[in-house]
């Protein structure tokens, strides 16, 4: 049983599951495409000692309602705003992993940064797809992204195959135990393949470069990048979020694999925004 678990209604028939635990300045964790609050269990355990920690299952993820509408990042940004309002959160540190970053940028597009204390973006470009994939920080060449959408998100079996390959080749650097890999796959499969495909397309066709620049100029911002594309990603961040601090660590799921190092980086960043604390 997840501690602090509750459901918040964001519209008729749609509930968002949140984990809400601890006391202090609020930190909100938003998982990536098809993943859930559970991926952040090492961060929740660490930061609940000093902060109020909220982790969210986005719409159609994990324990939240599976819906046939709103499976896009414009709606996810709106859902985040409703969750923050329902929990009466002020001066929030938002932390998003992968496509969870899109939710944060969309929130900023809709609501600005006035209720945000600081921002942490984990390993995603503000423009995940580009015809200039050799120069830009993107998720992959256009043909590869098209193949994922057209082949691997057609049914649950293919979705499972895609997530397994991505987990072993991109997300984690060491060899995963079978139980670990199964846990990662099970996270993703809580989102049906037809909804996963909607979210994948919505994310890949996003362009939040303006919001990334605004965010870095408005509030303290940290971008944490995986090692495998660090050089290209750092150049992109320097261009489009010029005032963001940048750290490089591990693979795409570095907060889980290298949790102690990750938590230290996050600790230092958060404390830097609250010297008296």
Protein Blocks (a to p, Z undefined) as FASTA:
>chain_A
ZZhiacddfbghiacddddededjdddddddehiafklmmmmmmmmmmmmccdddddehi
ajbccdfehiafklmmmmmmmmmmmnopahiadddehjlmmmmmmmmmmnojmlpfbdcd
ehiafblbcfklmlmccfbdfklmmmmmmmmmmbmklmmmmmmmmmmmmmpmbdcdfklm
mmmmmmmmmpcfklmmmmmmmmmmgccklmmmmmmmmpccdddddfklmmmmmmmmmmmm
mmbccddehjfklmmmmmmlmmmmmmmmmmmmmmmZZ
